[in-house]
Amino acid sequence: MPFKLLSVSSHLLKCLKSFHYKPQRGFSSGAACLSSVSLKGRSCLTLKDFSSDEIKRLLWVSADLKHQIKHGKQYLPLLQGKAIAMIFEKRSTRTRMSTETGFALLGGHPCFLTSQDIHLGVNESCTDTARVLSGLCDIVLARVYSHSTLEELDQGASIPIINGLSDLYHPIQILADFLTLQEHYGSLSGLTVSWIGDGNNVLHSFMMTAAKLGVHLKVATPKGYEPDRSVTEEARRLCKQHGTKLVLTSDPMEAAHDSNVLVTDTWVSMGQEEEKKRRLKDFHGYQITMQEVGPNQTGPSFTAFPGRWRRWMTKYFTPPAPLSFLRLRIGNGPSWV
């Protein structure tokens, strides 16, 4: 799939220089990465298409922008005069707010579009929509049901297409998650992340990213809910290439043992409402409780949950002193990535 020129990216780097943008607090290694890796011309449908250095650069720029804007209170209108079209077939609180506020913080103009606002795939093909938006804005973020919709948009557009979620991948959430872990641990290399739950789009993005950052991944899913076979094959290849481990099991305790980070997600995503009763039965026992945390109580392990489940977890699950929640989607939404 050919990559298009990313005018936003080139404009951003020019502005970084004109604003005398300097890395802050221990980002020296990231600075070297910034000068040697180019992301110009890239859509982001899946992190499978990005190398280790490219993902590290995304995390470095995100961390430094966050530090300068949120903590340094600097005004950096790096995307002034740029517009983003935000297509949301599936509703969202965090993805919408973090994307809108993030683009606005950099001086850009976000335009929110639901399926009721545009003719995507109904009276107008995805290709036609992509061509129209290419002439009116600088970048498109699309949160869609089918990953094929993103691929059609990308093929028809002359501007970058960013995956805000599809049935196959959720790359911006994983970038936000790894940014949080990087901030807390200082380094990602050598960490072990355990996923307990559904073999879904979020897990797929973890599998396409973890090995490239030196992170070991342990996955526990019920039988019949394993991750996509082609994704698993690629993840195994990446682990071999980068010297990390991938463990696939149906036993949550096995996955949780000796892990630094425990991750879970909703069992019933939007569009799966008719499967709710069956899924609740099939996923019985795939909750993160004190039993799963038990093997980790001697170390500074953390449990990571999507924000929508936080209230339920804090009601029924109280971690010991060395263990605390990393509220990944709230503290580091896609605003910074």
N, C-alpha and C positions, 0 to 999 in steps of 0.2 A: 504494500500500500504506500504510495508516494506521500512524502511529507511536504506540506505547503509552507511558504514563507510566513513566519510569525512576526508580523509587524509590531505587535504588542511587546514581544520579547526584545526585539532590537531597540525599540523605543525606550524600554525599561532600562536596558544596559547603558544607553547614551545618557539617560537622565541620572543614573547612578553616578556617572562621572561628573556631569555638570553640577550636581548637588554636592560634590565632594564627599560622596558616600564612602564611608570607611567602616570596615568590619569592626565589631565591638567584642570585647571580652572573650578571649580564647578562641577566636575564629580564624586563626592564622592558617591552619591546615585547609580550612574551607576556602580561604582566599586563593590558594594555589589551585584548588579544584575549580574555582570560578573562572580563572584565567585560561584554563586548559580545556574546558568542556563547553561546547556550544549546543544550545537547545533551539536555536533559530530554525523555524520552519516545522515545528512539531505539533501535531495533534496529540491528544492523550486519551486514547480509547481503553488502553490497558497498560499497566506497568511492565508487562511482558516485553513491550517494545523498547524499554529503556534499560541502559546498562547500569552497572553498579555506580560508576562515577557520575552518571547523569542523575540518578536518584539522590545520591549524596549531595550533589549541587543544589537540587531542588530543596532539600532539607536545610542546607546551609543558608541559602538566600531567605527561606521562610523564617528561620530562627533569627537571623540578623534584622530582617524587616520588623519582626515582632518586637525585638528588643528596642530598636530605634523609635518605633511608633508608639507602642504600648507603654514601655517603661521610660524611654527617653523623651516622650511627648513631642517628637518631631513631626512636622508636616512635610510629607514627601509626595507631592502630586505627580507621581511617575507615570500615571496613565491618563493624565489630563488630555481631553479631546478624544479619548477612546470610548467605545461603547461595547457592551456585552449583551447578547441576546440569551436569556435564560429560559429554556424550554422545559416545562415541568409537566409531563404526563402523569407522574406520581407526586402527590403532595409531600411536603417535608417542612419541618420547622427549622432544624439546624442547618441543613444544606442551603435552604433558601436564604436565611438570615446571614449566615456566615459568608456566603458568596456575595450577596448584595452589599453588606457592610465592608467586606474586604476590598471589593472593587471600588467602592465609593471612597474608602480611606486613602486610596492611591489616586484619587482625583477623577476616576472614570465614571461612566454613566451606565448603570444596570437597567435592563428592560425585561420585566418578568412576563412570561407568556405561558398560558395554560393551553390545554387542548381546545378550550372554548374560545381562545383568542386568535388562533391561527388554524390553517387548514391542513396541518401535518398529516399526510397519508390518507386524507379523506377526500376533499375536493381538489387537493393539490398534492402531488407526489413529494416524497422526501427530497428528491433531486431538485425539484422546482423551488421548494422552500429553502434549500441550501443555497441556491443561486441568488434568490431574492435577498436573503440575509447577508450574503457575501457582499452585496452592494450597499448595504445599509449599516453594517456594524463591523467590528474588528475581530470578534471572537464569539463563539457559541458554546454555552454550557448546556447540555441536554440530560435530563433525568427521565429515563424512558423505561418502558416495559421490556422491550426486546433489544438485544445488543445489535441485531441486524439493522435497526433503525439508525443507530449511530454510524454504522458502516456505510449506509446509504447516504447519510448527511455528509460524511467525510469524503466520499467519492465525488459528490456533487458540489462541494464548497471550495472556494479559493481562499478561505480563512480557516484558522484552526478550530477543531471541534474537541471539546473537553467532555469526558464522561462524568456526569454528576451522579450516576447510578444506572445500571442495567441489570438484566437478569443474570448476567455472566460475571460482571466485575463491578467494583466500587473503589476505583483508585484514589480519589481524593480523600476518602475516609481513612484509608490505610496510610497515606502520607501524613495526615493529621495525627494518627495514632503513633506512628514511628517518631514524629517530631516530639510528642509528649514523652515517649520513652527515652529519647535522646537527651532531652532536657533533664530528666530525672536521674538517669544513670550516668550521664556524661559521655558514654560510648555505647553503641549498639552491638558491636562485635562480641560474640561469645554469650550473649543472652539466650535464654531458652523461653520461648513463648508457647503456651499451650492453649489450644482452641477446643472448647467443649460445647458441642451443639450441632447445628445443621451444616451440611456441606454446601454452603450457599455462596453468593457473589462476594461477600466480604472475605470469607475464607479463601476464595480463589485469588483475590488480590493479595492477601497475606502470602499465599504460596508462590506468587509471581515476584515477590519482593524480598522476603525474609533472607533467603540465601545470599542475595546480592549485597546485603548489609551485614553478613556474617552472623545471622541469627538462626538458631536451631528452632525447628517447628515440630510440635507434637499435636496430633489431631485425634480427637475422639468423637465419632459420630455414630448414631444408631445404624444398624444394618439397613440398607436401602436408602440411606441419606448421605452416602459418601460423596466427596467432591467429584466433579466431572473427570472422566478418565483421561482426556487429553490434557487437562490442566495438571493432573497428578503426574503424568508422564513427563511433562515439561518441568515440573517442580523437582522431580527426581534428577533430571539432567542438570538443573541449576545447582542442586546440592552437591552433586559429584564435581561440578566445575569449580565451586567455591569452597568445598571442603566442609560443608555443614551437614546436619542430620535432619531427616524427615521421618517421623514416626506416625504411622496410621494405625488406629486401633478402634475398637468399639467399647473399650474400658476407660471410663473417665478417670479412675484412680491411677491407671497406668500413665495416662497423658499428664496428669497433674503432678506426678512425682518428680521432685528436684527441678521444678520450673520456677523461673523468675516472675513470669506474668501469666495470669489466667484470664482468658478472654471468652466471652459468650455473646450470644445475640438472640434476638427474638426467634421463637420457633415458628411463628406464623407471620409471614410478610404480607404486604399489600398484594392482593390478587390471589392469595391462598386461603381466603376466609372459608371457603367450602371444605377445606381440608382440616380445619381447626380441631374438630373433635378427634379425628384420627391422629393428628400430629401431637396433641397433648398426651395421648396415650403412648405413642411411640417414643416420645422424648422424656418419659418419666425416668428420673434418675440422672438426667443430664443437666442438672442444676449445679451451680457452684455453691457448695455449702462448706461448713467447717470441716466436714469429712474429707473433701477434696483438698482443702487448704492445709490440713494436718501435716503432711510431709514437709511443708514449707515454713512452718512457724519459727524455725530457728534462724531464718534469713530474712532480709528486707524485701520480701516478695510483695507484689502488688496485684490486685485484681482489677480488670478493666471491663467496664460495662457501657453499652450505649445508654445515653441519658434517659430514654423512655422507661428503662427497667430500674433506674437508680432508686426510686422511692420504694419499690417492692423489695429490693435487695436490702436496703438499710432497715426495713421493718423486720425482716425475717433473718437477717444475717449480720451479726456484729463481729467484725474482725478484731483479733488481738492487737496489742500495741504496735508490734513491728510490721503489721499488715494494714494497708490502707487502700482506699479506692483511687484509681487514676480515672478521672472523669474525662475520658479522651475527647469525646465529641463536644463537650462544653468548653473546657479550658483551651483546647486547640482545635477549633472547627476549621473547615477549609478556608476561613478568612486569611490565614497566614500562608497557605500553600497554593 
